[in-house]
Structures are given as structure tokens and as C-alpha cells.
């Protein structure tokens, strides 16, 4: 498909949304912004809840694609996750269907498979086809979103790339993050590839940079045309000196989801 010109970015006021607001226009996109909170310094942004179907449909109308980042990004009571992440994602897909938009990029998460054992050093990378093993209600909502994307492809022909994002920050902040880090620049490259690749149907990819300590298989992301350029390794020595190497026998470090499996951070952080 030709490169979309206008893309709706939901969750535009969040941490990842803020990073992408600055980076995606460099790839040729005109962004339409949507968030339940006002988007700072963006007077044209839509401030509304995903439950506001009229506002959501108006925001979707006429765009070429949607990057769906909106929702709670940590653990929360199920009722809050249900409203924001599960019902909100359903409403987004309904608006996309009703307005005839054909491409969505869905911000999934490694926490959709968080209870998957982390690979041993030198062992095989975690495949993208690994079964859902959510570590939280938050992770469960991302599993739902991936399944919803598959349903809307099969029923309605709406294509989605579900990106199981690791940790997208300017720099990694923990030893665990050395394996999952997605640099903001690589994040924009990955979203650009997800928006422009042809015949994606419903494709699930892992979202990280080309880290030396990588835990998962990036082949499905590379098949979209994603070419990561960054690596967390330059940050490794300082982080290990401060935090030490994780104990692989510690339950907190034995699973892909890390401390989400044992003591998840609660929204709001």
C-alpha cells in the first residue's frame, strides 16, 4: 500500500505518543492526535475518551491509518482495564470499520506473553508464535487486542500489525531492559514499516532494537522492512555496575514479563 499521509495517533499525550509525535513526521506523516488528556502544545488535538463514539468516529474519519497507543500501560483493577484497554480497543476497531480505514498499528506488549520463560544465554530466541501467557490484566488486554485484530482481519479485511513493544525510552534504565529496549528512533522506523508494508493481514511482531542481549525473534518485524539501527549494549556496563547481573533463578527474572509477574507496577505510576 502507498505510504499513508494522515495517521490518527491515539494516546498522543502519553510517553510513547509524545516520542512518536516528534519522530513520525520525519517519515512523511501528518498526525491527527487523540487522547483523553489534553495534548500539550497541540491545540488541534482531540481530547476525548475512546467511549465517546462520536468524537472517535470524527477523529478516524478520513485518515489513511491508525496507530493505537491509547490505554492504561501498567496494571490496574480489571474494571479499569476493561474500560480503557478492552472496550476502548473494540470501539476503536468499530470506528475504523465504520469509516473504511484499512490499516491499524496496535500497540501490544511483551506482557501478552509475560509468563513465557526468558531464554537461556545463547539459547533460541522467543518466537513470535509463542502462545499468549499474559502476566497481568494489562497483559490480558493486549492478548485481547491481538485476537481482536485477527477477528477484524478475518471478518472485515482490516489489516493490523500488532507490535509487542518492549520498553521504548530514550535510554534503557535497567539490566532487564537491555534485552527489550526499543530506541525511540527505531520505534518510529518500526511504526513506519508497519504502516507501509504490503499484505500484512494480521501480523504480530516484537518491538525492540537490535540489542546484543536480545531475547526474542525480530524476523517478522524485519519482514515488514524494519531495519533497527540501535543497540542497548553501550549502556550495559554502567547499568550492570549499578544493578548487578540478574539472578536467573529469581522468579522475577525467570520470565519475560519480569517484575510484572511478581509485583506489577500499578496505574497511575
C-alpha positions in Angstrom: 0.0 0.0 0.0 1.3 3.6 -0.6 2.7 5.4 2.4 -0.2 6.9 4.4 -0.2 10.7 4.6 -2.6 11.2 7.5 -2.4 8.9 10.6 -4.5 9.1 13.7 -2.3 8.7 16.8 -4.3 7.7 19.8 -2.7 8.0 23.2 -0.8 11.1 21.9 -0.3 12.6 25.3 1.4 9.5 26.8 5.1 8.8 26.9 5.3 6.8 23.7 2.8 9.0 22.0 4.9 12.1 22.9 8.1 10.5 21.4 6.3 9.5 18.2 4.7 12.9 17.8 8.2 14.2 17.4 9.6 11.4 15.2 6.9 10.2 12.8 6.5 13.4 10.8 10.1 13.0 9.7 8.9 9.8 7.9 6.4 11.8 6.0 3.2 11.6 8.1 0.7 14.2 9.1 -0.6 13.2 12.5 -4.1 13.7 13.9 -3.9 13.5 17.7 -6.3 11.9 20.1 -6.1 11.4 23.9 -8.3 11.5 27.0 -5.9 14.1 28.3 -5.1 17.4 26.6 -2.0 17.1 24.4 0.4 19.8 25.4 1.1 22.5 22.8 -1.2 20.8 20.3 -4.4 22.9 20.1 -5.8 20.8 17.2 -5.7 17.6 19.2 -8.9 15.8 20.0 -9.5 15.5 23.8 -11.9 12.7 24.4 -12.4 9.2 25.8 -12.5 6.2 23.5 -16.0 5.7 24.8 -17.1 8.9 23.1 -18.0 7.2 19.8 -19.0 10.4 18.0 -15.6 12.0 18.8 -13.8 8.8 18.0 -15.5 8.4 14.6 -14.9 12.0 13.7 -11.2 11.5 14.6 -10.9 8.4 12.5 -12.8 9.8 9.5 -10.6 10.5 6.5 -7.3 9.1 7.9 -5.2 6.7 6.0 -4.3 4.6 9.0 -4.3 4.5 12.8 -1.6 3.9 15.4 -3.4 2.9 18.5 -1.4 3.6 21.6 -4.2 4.7 23.9 -5.0 2.9 27.1 -3.6 2.1 30.6 0.0 1.0 30.3 0.5 -0.6 33.7 -1.5 -2.9 35.9 -4.9 -1.7 37.2 -8.1 -3.2 38.6 -9.9 -5.3 35.9 -12.7 -2.8 35.7 -10.4 0.0 34.6 -8.5 -2.3 32.2 -11.8 -3.4 30.8 -13.0 0.2 30.1 -9.8 1.6 28.8 -7.9 -1.2 27.1 -10.5 -3.8 26.1 -13.7 -1.8 25.4 -11.6 1.1 24.2 -9.8 -1.0 21.6 -13.1 -2.6 20.5 -14.6 0.9 20.0 -11.5 1.9 18.0 -11.9 -1.0 15.7 -15.5 -0.4 15.2 -14.8 3.3 14.3 -12.1 2.1 11.8 -14.6 -0.4 10.3 -17.4 2.2 10.0 -15.1 4.8 8.5 -13.5 2.4 6.0 -9.9 2.7 7.3 -7.9 -0.3 6.2 -4.7 -0.3 8.4 -4.2 -0.3 12.1 -0.9 -0.5 14.1 -1.8 -1.8 17.5 0.5 -1.3 20.5 0.6 -4.7 22.0 3.1 -5.6 24.7 5.6 -8.2 25.7 3.3 -8.6 28.7 0.8 -10.5 26.5 3.3 -13.3 26.8 4.9 -12.3 30.0 4.9 -15.6 31.8 6.9 -17.1 28.9 10.3 -18.3 30.3 13.1 -16.0 29.3 15.7 -17.7 27.0 18.9 -19.1 28.5 22.1 -17.3 27.5 22.9 -18.5 24.0 19.5 -20.3 23.7 16.9 -19.9 20.9 15.1 -16.6 20.7 11.4 -16.5 21.8 9.3 -16.9 18.6 6.5 -14.6 17.8 4.2 -17.6 17.6 4.6 -18.3 21.3 1.2 -18.8 22.9 -0.4 -16.0 24.9 0.7 -16.1 28.6 -0.3 -12.7 30.0 1.2 -11.7 33.3 -1.4 -9.2 34.4 -4.8 -7.8 33.5 -2.9 -5.3 31.4 -1.2 -8.2 29.5 -4.5 -9.9 29.2 -5.9 -6.8 27.5 -3.0 -6.9 25.0 -3.8 -10.5 24.2 -7.4 -9.5 23.6 -6.3 -6.7 21.3 -4.2 -9.1 19.2 -7.1 -11.5 18.9 -9.5 -8.7 18.1 -7.2 -7.6 15.3 -7.2 -11.1 13.9 -11.0 -11.2 14.1 -11.3 -7.8 12.2 -9.0 -9.1 9.5 -10.9 -12.3 9.1 -14.4 -10.7 9.2 -13.8 -7.2 7.7 -10.4 -7.2 5.9 -8.9 -4.6 8.2 -5.1 -5.1 8.3 -3.2 -4.8 11.6 0.3 -5.0 12.7 0.4 -5.8 16.4 3.7 -4.7 17.9 4.7 -6.4 21.2 6.6 -3.4 22.4 9.4 -4.0 24.9 10.5 -0.7 26.6 10.6 2.5 24.5 12.7 5.1 26.3 15.5 7.4 25.3 17.9 5.1 27.2 17.4 1.7 28.9 17.0 2.1 32.7 17.5 -1.5 33.9 19.6 -4.5 33.2 16.4 -6.4 32.0 15.7 -3.5 29.6 19.0 -4.2 27.8 17.2 -7.1 26.2 13.9 -5.4 25.4 14.9 -1.8 24.7 13.3 -0.1 21.7 15.0 3.2 21.0 12.6 6.0 20.0 14.2 6.3 16.6 13.8 2.5 16.0 10.3 2.8 17.3 9.5 5.3 14.6 11.2 3.1 12.0 9.1 0.1 13.1 5.8 2.0 13.0 6.7 3.3 9.6 7.4 -0.2 8.3 4.1 -1.4 9.9 2.2 1.4 8.1 3.8 0.8 4.7 4.3 -2.9 4.3 2.0 -4.7 1.9 -0.2 -7.6 2.6 0.2 -7.7 6.3 -3.2 -9.2 7.1 -2.7 -9.6 10.8 1.0 -9.7 11.6 2.4 -9.9 15.1 5.9 -8.6 15.7 8.2 -7.9 18.6 9.2 -4.3 19.1 12.8 -3.7 20.1 16.1 -2.5 18.7 18.8 -4.9 17.5 20.1 -5.5 21.0 23.1 -7.7 21.6 21.2 -9.2 24.6 18.0 -9.7 22.6 15.6 -12.3 23.9 13.1 -12.5 21.1 12.9 -13.1 17.3 12.7 -9.9 15.2 12.3 -11.8 11.9 8.6 -10.9 11.4 9.4 -7.3 12.1 12.3 -7.3 9.6 10.0 -9.0 7.0 7.9 -5.7 7.1 11.0 -3.8 6.1 12.1 -2.8 9.6 15.8 -2.2 9.9 16.8 -1.4 13.5 19.9 0.7 13.9 20.4 0.9 17.6 21.7 -1.5 20.3 21.4 -1.2 24.1 24.9 -2.6 24.7 26.7 0.8 25.1 24.6 1.2 28.3 25.3 -2.2 29.6 28.4 -1.7 31.7 27.1 1.2 33.7 23.7 -0.5 34.4 25.3 -3.8 35.4 27.8 -1.9 37.7 24.8 -0.2 39.4 22.3 -3.0 39.5 24.3 -6.3 39.1 23.5 -9.2 36.8 20.0 -10.6 37.3 19.8 -14.0 39.1 18.2 -16.4 36.5 16.7 -18.4 39.4 14.9 -15.4 40.8 11.2 -15.7 39.8 11.3 -12.0 39.0 13.9 -12.6 36.3 12.9 -16.0 35.1 10.0 -14.8 32.9 9.8 -12.5 30.0 7.5 -10.1 31.9 10.0 -9.6 34.8 8.5 -8.0 37.9 5.1 -7.7 36.2 4.9 -11.4 37.0 5.5 -10.9 40.7 4.9 -7.3 41.8 3.5 -5.4 38.8 3.6 -1.6 38.9 0.1 -0.1 39.4 -1.5 2.6 37.3 -1.1 5.5 37.8 2.6 5.1 38.3 
